[in-house]
Amino acid sequence: MIHRQLFDQASSTYTYLLADERTREAVLIDSVFEQHSRDAALVRELGLTLLYALDTHCHADHVTGAWLMKAALGSRIGLSGEALAQHVDFELTDGESIHFGAQKLEVRATPGHTDGCVSFVTADHNMVFTGDALLVRGTGRTDFQQGDARRLFRSIREQLLSLPDECVVYPAHDYQGRTTSTIGEERLYNPRIGGGAREEDFVGYMTNLALPHPKLLDVAVPANLRSGRPAEGHAPQAPEWGPVVMTYAGLREITPEWVAEHRGDVHVLDVRSAAEFDAELGHLEGAQLIPLDELRTRASEVPADRPVVVVCQTGRRSALGTQILAKAGMERVANLAGGMLTWRTLGLPGGAD
């Protein structure tokens, strides 16, 4: 199974992408609205079909990206019916299985942090995605949004600590940079519920945490009750000047085919050396030449009246060129995917020798 753990620094949220290697069918767990471009790029680059965008609960510290994934990739939104959220395609219930290719996730109801908390367990019981129920050396808080410490104690004990010791715990959050744990470790060392703690111990601990409410509580919860759908009902606008795609590396790219069809609408900047510019691959007609090692000091020479497409031999140096121009204040800029090598391979017009 393909497995990726992704991180949102602003909310300390972990997002998980799981996929069947053969069929390439995938699920995304606990996505973050602001990380949509990154996550969608990874799905595209790995050649996956995203079937489901799942949330372990209605989050209070970030807005889910589930609706954006559905709008962009056609995935279905899954959330517990206890959350009473809108735009949910199917309600997650205890004991059901989520299938993707030959893989499946068992849904386990783990309420207590909120009424609608669920965890996902792989078929072999080697991995569990615990949301905010069980964290690494911690648990989800229980002082707001239907929180109930006694209910969370029972959920963790019955649904999670009943898994094998070697089962790897993947939480929805960690604020100390810890990525995973195991059920065995948490059973022994979790300061809230491990080491033989009784219900009274856990309730006393949770009742006296005295934590401030999440900063985004008033924003995140209403948005998540819409499954992350913006209040105005529209996805964030992509660049209007062309079909620019954000890569998983965070780079803006555009296809050679589009550039060939719209050559007069963009300004082409070639960042190779002068020798390469006139070498075997040639260059695009009318392209401006500024070698990459000079671009930072000469960025002001690049005209801003049209979108800028940056070019090199294979698209590697030009990718850095787009970042340099973006830092210089240019918003309408993209890398030519594959560079001149791909342009020549495709036999596109507009080249100059």
C-alpha positions in Angstrom: 0.0 0.0 0.0 1.2 3.5 -0.8 1.3 5.6 2.3 2.2 9.3 2.7 2.1 11.4 5.9 1.7 15.1 5.1 1.9 18.0 7.5 0.4 21.5 7.9 2.6 23.6 10.0 0.1 26.3 10.8 -2.3 23.9 12.5 0.1 21.0 13.3 -2.2 18.7 11.4 -1.2 15.4 9.8 -3.0 14.4 6.6 -2.7 10.9 5.3 -2.8 9.7 1.7 -3.3 5.9 1.3 -3.6 4.1 -2.1 -3.6 0.6 -3.5 -0.5 0.1 -5.5 -2.2 -2.0 -8.3 -5.4 -0.1 -8.9 -4.1 3.3 -7.8 -7.3 4.0 -6.0 -6.8 6.2 -3.0 -8.3 7.8 0.2 -7.2 11.0 1.9 -7.7 11.4 5.7 -8.0 14.8 7.5 -7.1 17.1 4.6 -6.4 20.8 5.2 -8.0 23.6 3.1 -4.9 25.6 2.6 -2.9 22.5 1.6 -5.3 21.5 -1.2 -2.9 22.4 -4.1 -0.1 20.4 -2.5 -2.3 17.3 -1.8 -4.0 17.4 -5.2 -0.6 17.7 -6.9 0.7 14.6 -5.1 -2.4 12.6 -6.1 -1.8 13.6 -9.8 1.9 13.0 -9.7 1.5 9.5 -8.2 -1.2 8.7 -10.9 -3.9 8.0 -8.3 -7.7 8.1 -8.4 -8.9 9.7 -5.2 -12.1 7.9 -4.2 -12.7 9.4 -0.8 -11.8 12.4 1.3 -12.4 11.3 4.9 -12.4 13.3 8.1 -11.9 11.7 11.5 -14.2 14.4 13.1 -15.4 18.0 12.8 -12.2 19.8 13.4 -11.9 23.0 15.5 -8.4 24.1 14.6 -8.4 24.0 10.8 -10.8 23.9 7.9 -11.0 20.6 6.0 -10.1 20.3 2.3 -12.7 17.6 1.6 -15.0 19.8 -0.4 -12.1 21.2 -2.5 -11.0 17.6 -3.3 -14.5 16.7 -4.4 -14.7 19.8 -6.6 -11.3 19.2 -8.1 -11.0 15.4 -8.3 -14.5 14.0 -7.9 -13.8 12.2 -4.6 -16.7 11.5 -2.2 -16.8 13.1 1.3 -17.0 10.8 4.3 -17.7 12.0 7.9 -19.6 10.6 10.9 -23.3 11.4 10.8 -23.0 12.6 14.4 -21.3 15.7 13.1 -24.5 16.8 11.3 -22.5 18.4 8.5 -23.7 19.4 5.1 -22.4 18.2 1.7 -21.4 14.7 3.1 -21.7 12.0 0.5 -21.8 9.1 3.0 -21.9 8.9 6.8 -19.2 6.9 8.5 -20.6 4.3 10.9 -18.9 2.0 13.4 -17.9 -1.3 11.9 -18.2 -0.5 8.2 -15.3 -0.8 5.8 -13.9 1.7 3.3 -12.6 -0.1 0.2 -10.0 1.2 -2.2 -8.6 -1.4 -4.6 -7.6 -4.5 -2.6 -7.2 -2.3 0.6 -9.8 -1.5 3.2 -10.1 0.6 6.3 -12.3 -0.4 9.2 -14.2 2.5 10.8 -14.2 2.5 14.6 -16.4 5.0 16.5 -14.1 6.7 19.0 -16.3 9.6 20.4 -15.3 11.7 23.4 -13.3 14.5 21.9 -16.5 15.2 19.8 -19.6 13.1 19.3 -18.6 12.2 15.8 -15.0 11.1 16.2 -13.9 8.0 14.3 -10.7 6.1 13.8 -9.6 4.1 10.8 -7.8 0.7 11.1 -6.2 -1.2 8.2 -7.3 -4.7 7.5 -4.1 -6.2 8.9 -4.4 -4.1 12.1 -0.9 -2.8 11.5 -1.9 0.9 11.2 -4.5 3.0 12.9 -5.4 6.6 12.1 -6.7 8.0 15.4 -7.8 11.5 14.6 -7.9 13.5 17.9 -9.0 10.6 20.0 -5.5 9.1 20.8 -2.4 11.3 20.2 1.3 10.5 20.7 1.6 10.7 24.5 -1.7 12.5 24.7 -5.4 12.5 23.8 -7.9 14.9 22.3 -9.3 17.5 24.7 -12.8 17.1 26.1 -13.7 20.6 27.3 -15.8 21.9 24.3 -17.7 20.7 21.2 -19.6 17.8 22.9 -16.5 16.7 24.7 -16.9 13.9 27.3 -13.9 12.6 29.2 -15.6 9.4 30.4 -16.8 8.6 26.9 -13.3 9.2 25.4 -11.7 7.0 28.1 -14.0 4.1 27.1 -13.5 4.8 23.3 -9.7 4.6 23.6 -9.7 1.6 25.9 -12.2 -0.4 24.0 -11.5 0.6 20.4 -7.9 1.5 20.2 -5.9 0.0 23.1 -7.5 -3.3 22.1 -5.4 -3.3 19.0 -2.1 -5.2 18.8 0.9 -3.7 20.5 2.8 -3.3 17.2 0.0 -1.4 15.6 1.3 2.0 14.5 -0.6 5.0 15.7 -1.0 7.9 13.2 -2.6 10.9 15.0 -4.3 13.9 13.4 -2.0 16.3 15.3 1.2 16.7 17.1 2.7 19.9 18.4 6.1 18.6 19.3 7.2 17.2 15.9 6.4 13.5 16.8 5.1 11.6 13.9 4.0 8.2 15.0 3.8 5.9 18.0 2.5 2.4 18.6 -0.4 1.0 20.6 2.0 -0.8 22.9 3.9 2.5 23.6 0.7 4.4 24.4 -0.6 1.6 26.6 2.6 1.9 28.7 3.6 5.5 28.5 0.7 7.7 27.7 0.5 10.1 30.7 -3.2 10.5 30.4 -4.5 7.0 29.8 -1.5 4.6 29.8 0.2 2.7 32.6 -3.0 1.3 34.1 -4.8 4.6 34.5 -8.4 4.3 35.7 -11.3 6.2 34.5 -11.2 8.5 37.5 -7.5 9.3 36.8 -8.3 10.2 33.2 -11.3 12.3 34.0 -9.4 14.2 36.7 -6.6 14.9 34.3 -8.8 16.0 31.5 -11.0 18.2 33.7 -8.0 20.2 34.9 -6.1 20.8 31.7 -7.3 24.5 31.5 -6.3 24.9 27.9 -7.3 28.0 25.8 -9.8 27.4 23.1 -8.3 26.9 19.6 -7.7 30.2 17.8 -9.7 29.2 14.7 -12.6 27.7 16.6 -15.2 30.3 15.5 -14.0 29.9 11.8 -13.2 26.3 11.5 -16.3 24.7 13.0 -18.9 26.5 10.9 -16.7 25.9 7.8 -16.3 22.2 8.6 -20.1 21.9 9.1 -20.1 22.7 5.4 -17.4 20.0 4.7 -15.0 22.9 3.9 -17.2 24.4 1.2 -16.5 28.2 1.2 -19.4 30.3 2.3 -19.7 31.9 -1.1 -19.8 28.4 -2.7 -16.8 28.8 -5.0 -13.4 27.1 -5.0 -10.4 29.5 -4.9 -9.7 30.8 -8.3 -6.9 29.3 -10.4 -4.7 31.7 -12.4 -6.9 33.3 -15.1 -4.2 33.7 -17.7 -3.6 30.0 -18.3 -3.9 26.4 -17.0 -1.1 26.7 -14.4 -0.7 23.6 -12.2 1.0 23.6 -8.8 3.3 20.7 -8.4 3.9 18.7 -5.1 7.2 20.6 -4.9 5.3 23.8 -4.8 6.2 25.0 -8.3 3.9 26.6 -10.9 4.0 24.8 -14.2 2.3 25.1 -17.6 2.4 22.7 -20.5 4.4 23.3 -23.7 1.3 22.6 -25.8 -0.6 25.5 -24.2 2.3 27.8 -24.6 2.7 26.9 -28.3 -1.0 27.7 -28.9 -0.8 31.0 -27.0 2.7 32.1 -27.8 1.7 35.7 -28.5 -0.1 36.0 -25.1 3.0 35.3 -22.9 6.6 36.5 -22.5 9.2 33.8 -22.7 12.2 34.1 -20.5 15.1 31.6 -21.2 17.5 31.2 -18.2 20.2 29.0 -19.9 23.6 30.2 -20.9 24.2 32.1 -24.1 26.0 29.0 -25.5 23.0 26.8 -24.8 20.6 29.4 -26.2 22.1 28.9 -29.6 23.0 25.3 -29.3 21.3 22.1 -30.7 18.0 22.5 -28.9 17.7 26.1 -30.0 15.3 28.5 -28.3 11.8 29.8 -28.6 11.4 32.6 -31.1 11.4 36.0 -29.4 12.6 34.6 -26.1 14.4 36.9 -23.7 17.8 35.5 -22.5 18.9 36.1 -18.9 21.1 33.4 -17.5 19.9 32.0 -14.2 23.0 33.2 -12.3 22.2 36.8 -13.3 18.4 36.7 -12.8 18.3 38.0 -9.2 20.1 41.2 -10.2 18.3 41.6 -13.6 14.7 40.6 -12.6 13.6 44.2 -13.3 14.5 43.7 -17.0 11.7 41.1 -17.3 8.5 42.9 -18.7 5.4 42.4 -16.6 2.8 43.4 -19.1 2.2 39.7 -20.0 2.4 36.5 -18.1 6.0 35.1 -18.0 6.9 31.5 -19.0 10.4 30.6 -17.8 12.4 28.1 -20.0 15.6 26.1 -19.8 16.8 22.7 -21.1 14.7 20.3 -19.0 12.6 22.6 -16.7 14.9 22.3 -13.7 16.8 25.6 -13.7 13.7 27.4 -15.0 11.7 26.1 -12.0 14.1 28.1 -9.8 13.7 31.0 -12.1 10.0 31.1 -11.4 10.7 31.3 -7.7 13.2 34.1 -8.2 10.7 36.1 -10.2 7.9 35.4 -7.7 10.0 36.7 -4.9 10.7 39.8 -7.0 6.9 40.4 -7.0 5.8 38.8 -10.3 2.5 36.9 -9.8 1.8 35.8 -13.3 4.8 33.4 -13.9 5.1 29.7 -14.6 7.7 27.1 -15.5 7.6 25.5 -19.0 7.1 21.8 -18.0 9.9 19.7 -19.5 11.8 22.7 -21.0 13.1 22.8 -24.5 13.9 19.1 -24.6 10.1 18.3 -24.3 9.3 21.1 -26.7 11.5 19.6 -29.4 10.3 16.0 -28.6 6.7 17.1 -29.2 7.7 18.8 -32.4 6.0 22.0 -31.4 6.3 25.1 -33.7 7.9 28.4 -32.7 11.4 27.3 -32.1 14.5 29.1 -33.4 17.9 27.6 -34.1 
